[in-house]
């Protein structure tokens, strides 16, 4: 039986601040994020992704106190990323309630970290997040440090490397599409999904329910993530699920 | 409801299971002290993590003997969740062959991706009840539960199997025998349906 497709709202710490129009006060940002977690919980969302996209740039580790508070109210699977540098960071996140930890910059700079985390905690909690840009010649390139640093690497090669090191899942984000709500970079998603045997989460650019369907059917993703679409439009994960169900995708009951 | 002890292997996410049990109206104690288990009315062994490391830690803390004493000796209601269910088996084959708690005859082997299903099995899936069990009392059989795993316990006795899930071939998604219960999915992450399973367990 094919696995049910998952619809995953992504909370970016930065976005959470913007949604509520609050400044960068950490306590108030928790308030806004907490509200989002509670709403998604109530609406039986399939899974939630929480990314602290400033952590690496600010040279910080994960904000454990914040994750702890949010996870306490999160009775759905929670993936947390941003600033994860060591096996100890992963352990600390799992202990405050993350179900999976997303590795980005460090996984690419130091692939053995993926292996160390998988050996210690199991592959199922290791998500490797790959951020890629499309170049003028149509090829893709992986960037780290929240999209600021060109690694010169090809996303398919990075994906296969991550799979070999024991990653359980890949979150593949198109930097160019991110926030545009113009649809996923389907070529990117599909190239990665076809090159690996582990689940791929399509990310970056979803604006409509049709975009989600395309990520699954054409992109061959196992799950679809969206941030702006759920935070800035009237579209909801529940309606998205209904739409996908009508389109013949196996959805969760 | 009595005292619920959640066994801490030091490997996994205990906040969510503890919070879920609180939401179900109980006040759990998270512990790695063998003496706390003696006071427990219910024991929950949660789990995310690797089989060998979890067994090593349980042994090092003296928890294997104490859990066996409570669960097999005194028949305290026990729930193994995910890796916690797998640890109930005789032997685990994750990265190296490791002896389990050996309460249920069976080995823990990798899910089989040859049919084209992606492994790890991550996501919401159905469970097909094959035997009456108090754990699933009054739960709509169509409800999905959340799974995250690459391995599964293959019990040798069919009587212990209460639910199966058809993925990566097929695997056992719930077991029950006497006071011992195990679920391969995560009730603490399965929202309403998961809470119903936890409430059913706590009512035992």
Interface residues (C-beta under 8 A of the other chain):
Chain A: X1 X2 X3 X4 X6 X41 X44 X46 X47 X68 X71 X72 X73 X74 X75 X76 X77 X78 X91 X94 X95 X96 X97 X98 X99 X100 X119 X120 X121 X122 X123 X124 X125 X168 X169 X197 X198 X199 X222 X223 X252 X253
Chain B: X11 X12 X13 X14 X15 X16 X19 X20 X23 X48 X49 X50 X53 X83 X94 X95 X113 X117 X118 X119 X120 X121 X122 X123 X124 X125 X126 X142 X143 X144 X146 X148 X149 X150 X166 X167 X186 X188 X189 X191 X192 X194 X195
